[in-house]
Amino acid sequence: MNALDASPGPPGTHVVPSRGHQARLLLVEVLPPAVVALALLPFVIAYSHWWPRTPNTIDLQVYVYAVRDMLVGKDIFLTSTPGWHLFFIYPPIAAVLMTPLAFGPYLFWQIAWTVAGVGATQSVLRRCGVPRGWKLALVGSVALVAVEPIRTTLGYGQVNTFLMALVVADLLPRWPGAPVHRRPLQGVLVGLAASIKLTPALFGVFAFLAGKRRTAITAGVAFFVFTAIGYVFLPRNTVEFFGGLSGGDTRTASPLYVGNQSLLGVFYRLGDTSRTTTLVGLGVAGIVALLGAVVAVRWWRSGQRVFAVALVGLCTNLASPLSWTHHYVWILPMGVAVLTAVLPRWVRVLAGFWVVWVCLCPPLALLPYGKQVELTYTPLQELVANLGPVTGVVLVLALTVHLVVGGRSGAPERVLTEDGDAVEAPARRG
């Protein structure tokens, strides 16, 4: 085996690379996409320029300004960036964890953040089963260019890929076929991700439903521990954040904006922006998210774990009140699952269409947006604006029906995996 074409070995075997070999593998897998990302960075977001101005990583700028204000005793929720006037909207623990951003030149953090984001994406692809070595480097490089959420997450300097990598690292092995070691603290990374951005908490629900109750409990405890750490450093901001959240204050743009591809955004665009519509939209989104977690358990137990994790991740996007197009980074593992998992043909077609739609991002590519122009959309424009999340709902509902019908046809065969989970036998193609 060499560093340019590495794999975990034949099925059922465990080939553990030496530390030196692992270092060479990481270099091969991360360096090419990192170069692609840095070259692409100035051109991803509007108003960026290669020279002499730096790339327009506007969300990273928010994090830096908020952390600097925090260290001098200012209110992080009053931080406003110059030019764009954007605010810090995350739980206070996120600012505490981002403290290093206050030190060093901004250009250094643009480069470091981008390279780290590439590393997170590569980690997700590796754990989802993309072959190691140059193949992983190639897939990661193509994803940076072709997958809109991955590309724009890097362009904005967002945290999306980091949170996805935390969750995937908690639930999937380092690569398919890697040695499975029981981790007494499995769930901590899910809890950490949920403390930074609440939506990954759905993975705790998923773990509980899948019978991984210790993982679910650990995730819940970790969430409260990290939140408590945020309270220790920023007590007033922590109370303010969760108090405002309970009252529906998201401290950002209206869900009406077409870049918001959550279910609540669909309700706003097809209906109105009243409180009744908000409550109904959030209620429906919650039901869809729960159904998604339930059907994901079935696929997890059948051995299609990448598909299960990707489905839960995408349900967090559907359920969140605000899910900008760049939040849909979970479409990347879904794409891997569509190409590699053992799935019924109709699931491949429907999920594959969703993958392509999200990657191309027609709502922002084809439609006018901003200043509530969404209120004037024609029926065809409404279709383009809302087809992405509606496709997600159709997929979840179809998988739910498939689960119910399959359950009535007889109990599936169950096998015991090497990490001790009782699972169903893999589904057949068809």
C-alpha positions as CSV (number, residue, x, y, z in Angstrom):
1,M,0.0,0.0,0.0
2,N,1.3,3.5,-0.8
3,A,0.2,6.9,0.2
4,L,-1.2,7.6,-3.2
5,D,-3.7,4.8,-3.4
6,A,-4.6,3.6,0.1
7,S,-7.6,1.6,1.3
8,P,-8.5,-0.1,4.6
9,G,-7.9,-3.5,3.0
10,P,-10.3,-6.3,1.9
11,P,-13.7,-6.4,3.5
12,G,-13.6,-7.9,7.0
13,T,-9.9,-7.1,7.5
14,H,-8.4,-4.3,9.5
15,V,-5.3,-2.6,8.1
16,V,-4.0,0.0,10.5
17,P,-1.5,2.4,8.8
18,S,1.6,3.3,10.8
19,R,1.9,6.8,12.1
20,G,4.3,7.8,9.4
21,H,2.1,6.4,6.7
22,Q,-1.0,8.1,8.2
23,A,0.9,11.4,8.1
24,R,1.7,10.9,4.4
25,L,-1.9,9.9,3.8
26,L,-3.2,13.0,5.4
27,L,-0.9,15.2,3.4
28,V,-2.0,13.6,0.2
29,E,-5.7,13.8,1.2
30,V,-5.8,17.3,2.5
31,L,-3.1,19.3,0.6
32,P,-4.7,19.2,-2.9
33,P,-8.2,20.3,-1.8
34,A,-6.7,22.9,0.5
35,V,-4.9,24.4,-2.4
36,V,-8.1,24.4,-4.5
37,A,-10.0,26.0,-1.6
38,L,-7.5,28.8,-1.1
39,A,-7.4,29.5,-4.8
40,L,-11.2,29.5,-5.0
41,L,-11.8,31.5,-1.8
42,P,-11.7,35.1,-3.2
43,F,-14.2,34.2,-5.9
44,V,-16.9,32.4,-3.9
45,I,-18.7,35.3,-2.2
46,A,-19.7,38.6,-4.0
47,Y,-17.5,41.6,-3.4
48,S,-14.3,39.6,-2.9
49,H,-11.2,40.3,-4.8
50,W,-7.9,38.4,-5.2
51,W,-5.7,41.5,-5.0
52,P,-5.2,43.7,-3.1
53,R,-8.3,42.9,-1.0
54,T,-8.7,39.6,0.9
55,P,-11.5,37.1,0.4
56,N,-14.9,38.2,1.8
57,T,-15.2,35.6,4.6
58,I,-17.9,37.7,6.3
59,D,-19.0,35.2,8.9
60,L,-15.5,34.5,10.1
61,Q,-15.2,38.3,10.5
62,V,-18.3,38.2,12.8
63,Y,-16.6,35.5,14.9
64,V,-13.3,37.5,15.2
65,Y,-15.0,40.8,16.1
66,A,-17.3,39.1,18.7
67,V,-14.4,37.3,20.4
68,R,-12.3,40.5,20.5
69,D,-15.3,42.4,22.1
70,M,-15.8,39.6,24.6
71,L,-12.2,39.8,25.8
72,V,-12.6,43.5,26.5
73,G,-15.9,43.0,28.4
74,K,-18.3,44.1,25.6
75,D,-21.6,42.5,24.9
76,I,-21.0,39.9,22.1
77,F,-24.6,40.2,21.0
78,L,-24.1,43.9,20.3
79,T,-21.1,43.3,18.1
80,S,-21.6,44.5,14.6
81,T,-19.1,44.1,11.7
82,P,-18.1,47.1,9.6
83,G,-19.7,47.3,6.2
84,W,-22.1,44.4,6.4
85,H,-23.3,45.1,10.0
86,L,-23.7,41.5,10.9
87,F,-24.3,40.2,14.4
88,F,-23.1,37.3,16.4
89,I,-26.0,34.9,16.8
90,Y,-24.5,31.7,18.3
91,P,-24.7,30.6,22.0
92,P,-22.1,32.2,24.1
93,I,-20.1,29.0,24.5
94,A,-19.3,29.3,20.7
95,A,-17.5,32.6,21.4
96,V,-15.6,31.1,24.3
97,L,-14.4,28.2,22.2
98,M,-13.4,30.7,19.4
99,T,-11.2,32.7,21.7
100,P,-8.0,32.0,19.7
101,L,-9.5,34.0,16.8
102,A,-8.7,37.2,18.8
103,F,-5.0,36.8,18.4
104,G,-3.0,37.2,15.2
105,P,-3.7,38.8,11.9
106,Y,-7.0,38.2,10.2
107,L,-5.4,36.9,7.0
108,F,-3.7,34.1,9.0
109,W,-7.1,33.1,10.4
110,Q,-8.7,33.2,6.9
111,I,-6.0,30.7,5.7
112,A,-6.1,28.6,8.8
113,W,-9.9,28.4,9.0
114,T,-10.1,27.5,5.3
115,V,-7.5,24.7,5.6
116,A,-9.2,23.4,8.8
117,G,-12.5,23.4,7.0
118,V,-11.1,21.3,4.2
119,G,-9.7,18.9,6.8
120,A,-13.1,18.6,8.4
121,T,-14.7,17.9,5.0
122,Q,-12.1,15.3,4.1
123,S,-12.6,13.6,7.5
124,V,-16.4,13.3,6.7
125,L,-15.7,11.9,3.3
126,R,-13.2,9.4,4.7
127,R,-15.6,8.2,7.4
128,C,-18.4,7.9,4.8
129,G,-16.4,5.4,2.8
130,V,-14.5,7.4,0.1
131,P,-11.3,5.5,-0.6
132,R,-8.3,6.9,1.1
133,G,-5.3,8.5,-0.7
134,W,-5.5,10.4,-4.0
135,K,-9.1,9.3,-4.6
136,L,-10.2,11.1,-1.4
137,A,-8.2,14.1,-2.4
138,L,-9.8,14.2,-5.9
139,V,-13.4,13.8,-4.5
140,G,-12.7,16.5,-1.9
141,S,-11.4,18.9,-4.5
142,V,-14.4,18.3,-6.8
143,A,-16.8,18.7,-3.9
144,L,-15.3,22.2,-3.2
145,V,-16.2,23.3,-6.6
146,A,-19.4,21.4,-7.3
147,V,-21.3,21.3,-4.0
148,E,-22.7,24.8,-3.2
149,P,-23.1,24.3,0.6
150,I,-19.4,23.2,0.9
151,R,-18.1,25.9,-1.4
152,T,-20.0,28.8,0.2
153,T,-19.4,27.5,3.8
154,L,-15.7,28.0,3.1
155,G,-16.4,31.3,1.3
156,Y,-18.3,32.7,4.2
157,G,-15.9,31.3,6.8
158,Q,-18.8,29.4,8.4
159,V,-18.8,26.6,11.0
160,N,-21.1,24.1,9.2
161,T,-18.4,21.6,8.1
162,F,-16.8,21.6,11.5
163,L,-20.1,20.7,13.2
164,M,-20.8,18.0,10.6
165,A,-17.3,16.6,11.2
166,L,-17.9,16.5,15.0
167,V,-21.1,14.5,14.6
168,V,-19.7,12.1,12.0
169,A,-16.6,11.5,14.1
170,D,-18.9,10.5,17.0
171,L,-21.0,8.1,15.0
172,L,-18.9,6.6,12.3
173,P,-15.5,4.9,12.4
174,R,-12.3,6.5,11.0
175,W,-12.8,4.7,7.8
176,P,-15.0,1.7,6.8
177,G,-13.4,-1.5,8.2
178,A,-11.3,0.4,10.8
179,P,-11.0,-1.3,14.2
180,V,-13.9,-0.5,16.4
181,H,-13.1,0.5,19.9
182,R,-15.8,1.2,22.4
183,R,-15.5,4.8,23.6
184,P,-16.9,5.5,27.0
185,L,-17.5,9.1,26.1
186,Q,-19.1,8.5,22.7
187,G,-21.7,11.3,22.3
188,V,-19.5,14.1,23.7
189,L,-18.9,15.5,20.2
190,V,-22.6,15.4,19.3
191,G,-23.2,17.4,22.5
192,L,-20.5,19.8,21.7
193,A,-21.9,20.4,18.2
194,A,-25.4,20.9,19.7
195,S,-24.0,23.4,22.2
196,I,-22.6,25.5,19.4
197,K,-25.6,25.3,17.2
198,L,-28.7,23.6,18.6
199,T,-29.9,21.6,15.6
200,P,-27.3,18.7,16.0
201,A,-29.3,17.8,19.1
202,L,-31.5,15.8,16.8
203,F,-28.6,13.3,16.6
204,G,-29.1,12.7,20.3
205,V,-32.7,11.8,19.7
206,F,-31.6,9.5,16.9
207,A,-29.1,7.8,19.1
208,F,-31.7,7.2,21.7
209,L,-34.1,5.7,19.2
210,A,-31.4,3.5,17.8
211,G,-30.8,1.9,21.2
212,K,-27.5,3.8,21.8
213,R,-28.9,5.3,25.0
214,R,-25.5,5.8,26.7
215,T,-24.4,7.8,23.7
216,A,-27.7,9.9,23.8
217,I,-27.3,10.5,27.5
218,T,-23.7,11.4,27.1
219,A,-24.6,13.9,24.4
220,G,-27.2,15.5,26.6
221,V,-24.8,15.8,29.5
222,A,-22.1,17.2,27.2
223,F,-24.5,19.8,25.9
224,F,-25.4,21.0,29.4
225,V,-21.7,21.0,30.5
226,F,-20.6,23.1,27.5
227,T,-23.5,25.4,27.9
228,A,-22.7,25.8,31.6
229,I,-19.1,26.7,30.7
230,G,-20.5,29.4,28.5
231,Y,-22.6,30.6,31.4
232,V,-19.6,30.7,33.7
233,F,-17.8,33.1,31.3
234,L,-20.8,35.0,29.9
235,P,-23.7,34.5,32.3
236,R,-25.8,37.4,31.1
237,N,-25.4,36.6,27.4
238,T,-26.3,32.9,28.0
239,V,-29.5,33.8,29.8
240,E,-30.2,36.4,27.0
241,F,-29.6,33.9,24.3
242,F,-31.9,31.1,25.6
243,G,-34.5,33.6,26.8
244,G,-34.7,35.2,23.4
245,L,-34.7,31.8,21.7
246,S,-37.7,30.7,23.8
247,G,-39.5,33.7,22.6
248,G,-38.8,33.0,18.9
249,D,-36.0,35.6,18.4
250,T,-33.4,34.2,16.0
251,R,-31.6,37.6,15.7
252,T,-31.2,37.3,12.0
253,A,-33.1,37.7,8.7
254,S,-36.7,36.8,8.1
255,P,-37.5,33.1,7.2
256,L,-39.2,34.5,4.0
257,Y,-35.8,35.0,2.3
258,V,-35.5,32.4,-0.5
259,G,-32.0,31.5,0.7
260,N,-33.7,30.0,3.7
261,Q,-34.4,26.5,2.6
262,S,-36.1,25.3,5.8
263,L,-39.7,24.1,6.0
264,L,-40.6,27.3,7.9
265,G,-39.3,29.3,4.9
266,V,-41.6,27.3,2.6
267,F,-44.6,28.1,4.9
268,Y,-43.7,31.8,4.9
269,R,-43.3,32.0,1.1
270,L,-46.5,30.0,0.3
271,G,-48.6,31.4,3.1
272,D,-47.9,34.5,5.2
273,T,-45.6,35.6,8.0
274,S,-48.2,35.5,10.9
275,R,-47.6,33.9,14.2
276,T,-50.1,31.1,13.3
277,T,-48.1,30.3,10.2
278,T,-44.9,30.2,12.3
279,L,-46.4,27.8,14.8
280,V,-47.8,25.5,12.2
281,G,-44.6,25.6,10.1
282,L,-42.4,24.8,13.2
283,G,-44.9,22.0,14.2
284,V,-44.8,20.4,10.8
285,A,-41.0,20.7,10.7
286,G,-40.7,19.1,14.1
287,I,-42.9,16.1,13.0
288,V,-40.8,15.7,9.8
289,A,-37.6,15.8,11.8
290,L,-38.9,13.1,14.2
291,L,-40.1,10.9,11.4
292,G,-36.7,11.3,9.7
293,A,-34.9,10.2,12.9
294,V,-37.2,7.2,13.2
295,V,-36.7,6.0,9.6
296,A,-33.0,6.7,9.9
297,V,-32.8,4.1,12.7
298,R,-34.1,1.5,10.3
299,W,-31.4,2.2,7.8
300,W,-28.8,2.4,10.6
301,R,-29.8,-1.1,11.8
302,S,-29.7,-2.4,8.2
303,G,-26.1,-1.4,7.9
304,Q,-26.6,1.7,5.7
305,R,-25.2,4.0,8.4
306,V,-23.9,6.8,6.1
307,F,-27.4,7.1,4.6
308,A,-28.9,7.2,8.1
309,V,-26.6,9.9,9.4
310,A,-27.0,12.0,6.3
311,L,-30.8,11.7,6.5
312,V,-30.8,12.9,10.1
313,G,-28.4,15.8,9.2
314,L,-30.6,16.9,6.4
315,C,-33.7,16.8,8.7
316,T,-31.9,19.2,11.0
317,N,-31.9,21.6,8.0
318,L,-35.5,21.1,7.4
319,A,-36.5,21.5,11.0
320,S,-34.4,24.6,11.8
321,P,-36.3,27.9,11.5
322,L,-33.5,29.3,9.4
323,S,-31.4,27.0,7.1
324,W,-29.4,29.0,4.6
325,T,-28.3,27.2,1.5
326,H,-24.8,26.9,2.9
327,H,-26.1,25.1,5.9
328,Y,-27.0,22.1,3.8
329,V,-23.5,20.6,4.0
330,W,-25.1,17.2,4.9
331,I,-25.9,16.8,1.3
332,L,-22.3,15.7,0.8
333,P,-22.6,12.4,2.8
334,M,-26.0,12.0,1.3
335,G,-24.4,12.1,-2.1
336,V,-21.9,9.5,-1.1
337,A,-24.7,7.3,0.2
338,V,-26.7,7.6,-3.0
339,L,-23.6,6.4,-5.0
340,T,-22.5,3.6,-2.6
341,A,-25.1,2.5,-0.2
342,V,-27.5,-0.5,-0.8
343,L,-30.7,1.3,-1.3
344,P,-33.9,0.7,-3.3
345,R,-33.9,2.3,-6.7
346,W,-36.6,4.7,-5.9
347,V,-34.7,6.0,-2.9
348,R,-31.6,6.5,-5.1
349,V,-33.6,8.5,-7.6
350,L,-35.4,10.7,-5.1
351,A,-32.4,11.3,-2.9
352,G,-30.2,11.7,-5.9
353,F,-32.4,14.4,-7.3
354,W,-32.3,16.2,-3.9
355,V,-28.5,16.0,-3.9
356,V,-28.2,17.5,-7.4
357,W,-30.8,20.2,-6.7
358,V,-29.0,21.3,-3.5
359,C,-25.5,21.2,-5.2
360,L,-26.7,23.4,-8.0
361,C,-28.7,25.8,-5.7
362,P,-31.3,27.0,-8.3
363,P,-33.2,29.2,-5.8
364,L,-30.2,31.6,-5.6
365,A,-29.0,31.0,-9.1
366,L,-32.3,31.7,-10.9
367,L,-34.5,33.8,-8.7
368,P,-34.5,37.5,-7.6
369,Y,-34.2,37.8,-3.8
370,G,-34.0,40.3,-1.0
371,K,-36.2,43.2,0.1
372,Q,-39.2,40.8,0.3
373,V,-39.3,40.3,-3.4
374,E,-40.3,36.7,-2.5
375,L,-43.8,38.0,-1.9
376,T,-44.2,38.7,-5.7
377,Y,-43.0,35.3,-6.9
378,T,-45.0,33.6,-9.7
379,P,-46.1,30.0,-9.3
380,L,-43.1,28.8,-11.3
381,Q,-40.8,30.9,-9.2
382,E,-42.4,29.5,-6.0
383,L,-41.7,26.0,-7.4
384,V,-38.0,26.7,-7.8
385,A,-37.9,28.5,-4.4
386,N,-39.4,25.6,-2.4
387,L,-38.7,22.4,-4.4
388,G,-35.6,21.6,-2.3
389,P,-37.2,21.3,1.1
390,V,-40.4,19.8,-0.3
391,T,-38.3,17.1,-1.9
392,G,-36.8,16.4,1.5
393,V,-40.2,16.1,3.0
394,V,-41.4,13.7,0.2
395,L,-38.3,11.5,0.8
396,V,-38.9,11.3,4.6
397,L,-42.6,10.6,4.1
398,A,-41.9,7.9,1.5
399,L,-39.3,6.3,3.7
400,T,-41.9,6.3,6.5
401,V,-44.4,4.5,4.4
402,H,-41.7,2.1,3.3
403,L,-40.9,1.4,6.9
404,V,-44.5,0.8,7.8
405,V,-45.2,-1.4,4.8
406,G,-42.0,-3.3,5.4
407,G,-42.8,-3.8,9.0
408,R,-46.1,-5.4,8.2
409,S,-44.5,-7.8,5.7
410,G,-42.5,-9.6,8.4
411,A,-39.7,-9.0,10.9
412,P,-36.4,-8.5,9.1
413,E,-33.4,-10.8,9.9
414,R,-31.2,-9.3,12.6
415,V,-27.4,-9.8,13.0
416,L,-24.9,-8.7,15.5
417,T,-22.2,-6.3,14.4
418,E,-18.6,-6.2,15.7
419,D,-19.4,-3.3,17.9
420,G,-22.2,-5.1,19.5
421,D,-25.2,-3.5,17.9
422,A,-28.1,-5.7,16.9
423,V,-29.0,-4.7,13.3
424,E,-31.2,-5.8,10.4
425,A,-29.8,-7.6,7.5
426,P,-28.9,-5.2,4.6
427,A,-31.7,-4.2,2.3
428,R,-31.7,-5.6,-1.2
429,R,-31.4,-3.4,-4.3
430,G,-34.6,-3.0,-6.3
